[in-house]
Amino acid sequence: MEFALRELRIDRCRAADLIDLRHVVLRAGLARETAMFPGDDDLSARHFIARWKAQIVGCATLHLSAWQD
């Protein structure tokens, strides 16, 4: 796939918007629910989706966690 960076769009999204991509890429062959991670619905969680034209090509999730207590 040829890729023009100017056509890449990154947007904030809900966890539900990226579950299908996670499932296909990270949890193929497992139940869809395995792509739903603890903390996805926390208020501090941030989810992003990357689109190239209309196709979803990537995602990222950030969860707040303590480094050391």
ChimeraX attribute file (.defattr): number of C-alpha atoms within 10 A of each C-alpha:
attribute: neighborCount
match mode: 1-to-1
recipient: residues
	/A:1	3
	/A:2	4
	/A:3	8
	/A:4	9
	/A:5	8
	/A:6	8
	/A:7	10
	/A:8	15
	/A:9	14
	/A:10	15
	/A:11	10
	/A:12	14
	/A:13	16
	/A:14	15
	/A:15	22
	/A:16	11
	/A:17	15
	/A:18	21
	/A:19	19
	/A:20	17
	/A:21	17
	/A:22	18
	/A:23	18
	/A:24	13
	/A:25	12
	/A:26	13
	/A:27	16
	/A:28	13
	/A:29	9
	/A:30	11
	/A:31	9
	/A:32	14
	/A:33	11
	/A:34	13
	/A:35	19
	/A:36	17
	/A:37	11
	/A:38	8
	/A:39	14
	/A:40	17
	/A:41	15
	/A:42	11
	/A:43	9
	/A:44	11
	/A:45	15
	/A:46	17
	/A:47	19
	/A:48	18
	/A:49	20
	/A:50	19
	/A:51	16
	/A:52	16
	/A:53	12
	/A:54	10
	/A:55	9
	/A:56	17
	/A:57	14
	/A:58	15
	/A:59	20
	/A:60	15
	/A:61	16
	/A:62	12
	/A:63	15
	/A:64	11
	/A:65	9
	/A:66	6
	/A:67	5
	/A:68	4
	/A:69	3
